[in-house]
Each structure stands twice: as C-alpha cells, then as structure tokens.
Amino acid sequence: MSALNINGRDHTVDTDPGTPILWVLRDTLGMSGTKFGCGAAQCGACTVHLDGEAIRSCVTPLSAAEGRKITTIEAATDGTDRVGAAVHAAWIKNDVAQCGYCQSGQIMSATAFLKSLPRGKQPAAAEIDSAMEGNICRCGTYARIRAAVADAARALA
C-alpha cells in the first residue's frame, strides 16, 4: 500500500512501488489529464509536479512520491492556483492548442517555470525556450507557447 497526496487529497493505492506515477494516475485513480507520450521522459506529455518541481511521470516510480505532493493538470488549471490560472488563461488567449495532446504537459512545465521565477520577473524568449525545451509539440505551436508563457508572466507581475 502506498499513501499519496495528489492535488491536495490523500489517496491510498495498492500498486507495485515501481509502477510509474503516470499509470497510477491514469489506470488506478482514473485521472486522465496527464498523457502518455513516449514512455522515455523525452516528450513531456506526462509532466506533473512533485513538490512543485516538473517531473516526467512516465519514468518516475510511485515509491518516489510517497510523503510528497503530486500536482496534476486537473489542479493546476482548476482556478485555485494563481500561476496555473494565469497560464491556462494565456493558453486560451494565444490559441495555443491544436490537437491538444501535449498541452497538459506544456502547461505543467510552464507553470513550474513561472513559479520558479522571482515575482514580477519577465523572462526573455531564450529563457522560456530553455524552460520548455523538454516538451514536444507535434503541431509545432512553439511560437504560441512562448507567447502564452510571456503573457502569463506579465499577468502575474
């Protein structure tokens, strides 16, 4: 049995401790917002936060999450997280999503990045690109992603 805190709620799961967090979220708990992309931590579709840090849930074992806080796209965009709400609003304003598959991971990476900045700091385009480089968008909306992250940073200033 593993005790987890996901989006501020406690869960107990009877799953092998080596199971990737992604599959616990999706298959055990029915939380489908976090996506499977590559299974090798290369695309970023599975990004969630572990104690506020963006991690790839497809390769992070359940055992690494015990006693820590997992945040998924469901909580980041529900309106209760100031930074997540700003990122979500900027995504919509900039019409970022096309197919939408990578977007939960993109938003989670952008949210972690903006939370890591000193309040009011406006990141340069190169800083945004560097922070987002581990997230692949098959539709190629990188310019809109960059614009959305910049807009969210301005909204948070």
Protein Blocks (a to p, Z undefined) as FASTA:
>chain_A
ZZddeehiacdddddfklcfklmmmmmnopakbccfklnopnommgcceehiacdfklmc
fklmgopacddfklmmnopamklmmmmmmmmmnomalnlmmmmmmmmmmmmmmmmpcehi
acdfklmmmmmmmpccfkopmmmmmmmmmmmmmmmZZ
